[in-house]
Amino acid sequence: MKINSWQQLPDDFCFNYTQEDLAAVWDRLHAGDQYTYPLELTDEYDQSLLNSQALAWLHYHNGAYQKAAELGLELQQHGAVVLAKSVAAYCDYLCEDEDEVLELLASAIEVCESAAQELPDCANAQFVNALLMGRYSQRISITKALSQGLGGKIKKYLEKTLELEPNHAEAHTAMGLYHAEIIDKIGAMIGGITYGAKRPVAMQHFEKSLELTPDAPITSIEFANGLFLLAGDEDRATELYQQASECEALDALQNCDVNFAQEQFEE
């Protein structure tokens, strides 16, 4: 996997946390994925590994996505989660080269699938595969992704995540979007028969995510997106965008999310 000269966030989007600062807000920042500070490891680990992982997360939350991704890649399976989230953030908000986006996502998926095998009991090692595959599928089109078998893989990783961590709000959001995207692209009847996609199930997952993380802007944003895909309550979708736009941003990515929500709400 190659990481070359990533575009940087504007200074006013970035944070300047110290490790102590980050530790103080960690639980709020990671309410959505239940990731334990400063690392998730199976058994033994050494201090240098712990320090490197903590530094990678510090870079990530401050908005230095390239530095975070580089450290995550060096940490192999123990850095897969921060690597995946850094790649996703960069592709969502900074990278304008579609070929680079697809290459980064595909390369990160390869690393993360290996990590999921190495850490079968780590919920987030499973989840980030669904995260990256979902982003990749949206880029190449959901219909094409389904024809390549990505839908089944995404669902498998999300089910495993929720089996390991039932309160993984980000996985609930992603599962809601899985159902909503399929219904939007191929219809409720075929989607239900072929992939088990159902509107009530999507709504259950979105509502559960909102219950678990009402203060995370991305939760409200993706719920609103899901409502539009499901041809649902547009008034509620607008309210959700407004809710996201008024959230307190606790890191660089949340700054991006809040800004995005504000732009949607203004429209």
C-alpha positions in Angstrom: 0.0 0.0 0.0 1.4 3.4 -1.0 0.7 6.6 0.9 1.9 9.6 -1.0 1.5 13.4 -0.3 -2.0 13.5 0.9 -3.9 16.8 0.9 -4.1 18.4 4.3 -7.1 19.8 6.1 -7.3 23.6 6.6 -5.8 24.7 9.9 -9.1 25.7 11.3 -10.5 22.2 10.9 -7.6 20.6 12.8 -7.1 20.0 16.5 -4.0 20.3 18.7 -4.7 17.6 21.3 -2.0 16.2 23.5 -2.2 12.6 24.6 -3.6 13.8 27.9 -6.2 15.9 26.2 -7.2 13.1 23.9 -7.5 10.6 26.8 -10.0 13.0 28.5 -12.4 13.0 25.5 -11.7 9.5 24.2 -14.8 7.9 25.5 -17.0 10.5 23.9 -15.1 10.3 20.6 -15.3 6.5 20.5 -18.9 6.1 21.8 -19.7 5.0 18.3 -17.2 2.2 18.0 -16.5 1.3 21.6 -12.7 1.3 20.9 -10.7 1.0 24.1 -8.1 3.7 24.8 -5.3 3.5 23.7 -5.4 0.2 21.9 -7.1 -3.1 21.3 -4.8 -6.0 21.5 -5.4 -9.7 22.2 -2.8 -10.7 24.8 0.8 -9.5 25.2 2.1 -6.2 23.8 5.2 -4.1 24.4 5.4 -0.5 25.4 6.7 0.7 22.0 3.7 -0.8 20.2 1.4 0.8 22.7 3.1 4.2 22.2 3.0 3.9 18.4 -0.7 3.1 18.4 -1.5 5.9 20.7 0.4 8.3 18.6 -1.4 7.2 15.4 -4.7 7.9 17.0 -3.5 11.3 18.2 -2.6 12.2 14.6 -5.9 10.9 13.4 -8.0 12.9 15.8 -6.0 16.0 15.2 -6.6 15.7 11.5 -3.1 14.6 10.3 -4.5 11.7 8.4 -1.4 10.8 6.4 0.7 10.5 9.5 -1.9 8.4 11.2 -2.2 6.1 8.1 1.5 5.7 7.8 1.8 4.7 11.5 -1.2 2.4 11.2 0.3 0.7 8.2 3.6 0.1 10.1 1.6 -1.5 13.0 0.1 -4.1 10.7 -2.9 -5.8 12.2 -2.7 -3.6 15.3 -2.9 -0.4 13.3 -5.6 -1.6 10.8 -8.4 0.3 12.5 -6.7 3.7 12.6 -5.4 3.1 9.1 -8.9 2.4 7.8 -10.5 5.3 9.4 -7.7 7.6 8.2 -8.1 6.4 4.6 -11.9 6.8 4.9 -11.6 10.3 6.2 -9.1 11.3 3.5 -11.2 9.8 0.7 -14.5 11.4 2.1 -13.3 14.9 2.6 -9.9 15.6 0.9 -9.0 13.4 -2.0 -10.3 14.7 -5.4 -8.6 12.1 -7.5 -11.1 9.3 -8.0 -8.5 6.8 -9.2 -6.4 7.5 -6.1 -9.5 7.0 -3.9 -10.3 3.6 -5.4 -6.6 2.5 -5.1 -6.4 3.6 -1.5 -9.7 1.9 -0.5 -8.7 -1.3 -2.3 -5.3 -1.4 -0.7 -6.6 -0.6 2.7 -9.2 -3.4 2.4 -6.5 -5.9 1.7 -4.6 -4.9 4.9 -7.8 -4.9 6.9 -9.1 -8.3 5.7 -5.8 -9.7 6.9 -6.2 -8.0 10.3 -9.7 -9.4 10.6 -8.3 -12.8 10.3 -5.5 -12.1 12.7 -7.8 -10.5 15.3 -11.1 -12.5 15.0 -12.4 -11.3 18.4 -11.8 -7.6 17.8 -15.1 -6.0 16.7 -13.4 -3.0 15.1 -11.0 -5.1 13.0 -14.2 -6.6 11.5 -16.1 -3.4 11.2 -13.5 -1.4 9.3 -13.7 -3.9 6.4 -17.4 -3.1 6.1 -16.6 0.6 6.4 -14.1 0.5 3.5 -16.1 -1.8 1.3 -19.1 0.4 1.8 -17.1 3.4 0.7 -15.7 1.5 -2.3 -19.1 0.2 -3.3 -20.6 3.8 -3.3 -17.7 4.9 -5.6 -18.1 2.1 -8.2 -21.9 2.1 -7.8 -23.9 -0.1 -5.5 -25.3 -2.2 -8.4 -21.8 -3.1 -9.6 -20.6 -3.8 -6.1 -23.5 -6.2 -5.5 -22.6 -8.0 -8.8 -19.0 -8.4 -7.4 -20.3 -10.0 -4.2 -19.3 -7.1 -2.0 -22.8 -6.8 -0.5 -22.6 -10.2 1.1 -19.1 -9.5 2.5 -20.2 -6.2 4.0 -23.2 -7.8 5.7 -21.0 -10.6 7.0 -18.5 -8.2 8.6 -21.3 -6.1 10.1 -23.0 -9.1 11.6 -19.7 -10.2 13.1 -19.1 -6.8 14.5 -22.5 -6.6 16.2 -22.1 -10.2 17.5 -18.9 -9.1 19.2 -20.1 -5.6 20.2 -23.9 -5.2 20.2 -23.6 -1.5 21.1 -21.4 -0.6 18.1 -23.3 2.4 16.9 -21.3 2.8 13.8 -22.0 -0.8 12.8 -25.7 -0.2 13.4 -25.5 2.9 11.1 -23.7 0.9 8.4 -26.2 -1.9 8.6 -29.0 0.6 8.2 -27.3 2.0 5.1 -26.7 -1.5 3.8 -30.4 -2.2 3.7 -31.3 1.3 2.5 -28.7 1.4 -0.4 -29.9 -2.0 -1.7 -33.6 -1.0 -1.6 -32.8 2.3 -3.3 -30.9 0.7 -6.1 -32.7 -2.6 -6.9 -36.1 -2.1 -5.2 -37.7 -3.4 -2.0 -39.0 -6.7 -3.5 -35.9 -7.9 -5.2 -33.7 -6.5 -2.5 -35.6 -8.3 0.1 -35.7 -11.6 -1.7 -32.1 -11.6 -2.9 -30.2 -9.8 -0.1 -32.7 -9.7 2.8 -32.9 -5.9 2.6 -35.9 -4.6 4.5 -37.0 -1.0 5.3 -38.1 -1.8 8.9 -34.7 -3.4 9.6 -32.9 -0.4 8.3 -34.9 1.9 10.5 -34.3 -0.2 13.5 -30.6 0.0 13.0 -30.7 3.8 12.4 -32.8 4.4 15.5 -30.5 2.2 17.6 -27.4 4.1 16.4 -29.1 7.4 17.2 -30.1 6.1 20.7 -26.4 5.1 21.4 -24.7 8.2 19.9 -27.1 11.1 19.8 -24.2 13.6 20.0 -22.2 12.3 17.1 -22.8 14.3 13.9 -22.2 11.4 11.6 -25.0 9.4 13.2 -27.6 12.0 12.3 -26.1 12.6 8.9 -26.2 9.0 7.9 -29.7 8.5 9.3 -30.8 11.4 7.2 -29.1 10.0 4.1 -30.8 6.7 4.8 -34.2 8.3 5.0 -33.7 9.9 1.6 -32.7 6.5 0.1 -35.8 4.9 1.6 -38.0 7.8 0.4 -38.8 8.4 4.0 -39.8 11.3 6.1 -38.0 14.3 4.5 -38.9 16.6 7.4 -37.2 14.3 9.8 -34.2 14.1 7.5 -33.9 17.9 7.6 -34.2 17.9 11.3 -31.4 15.3 11.5 -29.1 17.4 9.4 -29.9 20.4 11.6 -29.1 18.3 14.7 -25.8 17.3 13.2 -25.0 20.9 12.2 -25.4 21.9 15.9 -23.2 19.2 17.3 -20.0 20.1 19.2 -17.1 18.9 17.1 -14.6 17.0 19.3 -12.0 16.2 16.6 -11.0 17.1 13.0 -13.3 14.6 11.4 -16.3 15.8 13.4 -15.4 19.3 12.2 -15.8 18.0 8.7 -19.0 16.2 9.5 -20.6 19.3 11.1 -19.5 21.5 8.3 -21.0 19.1 5.8 -24.3 19.0 7.7 -24.4 22.8 7.8 -24.0 22.9 4.1 -26.9 20.4 3.6 -29.1 22.2 6.0 -28.5 25.5 4.3 -29.6 24.0 1.0 
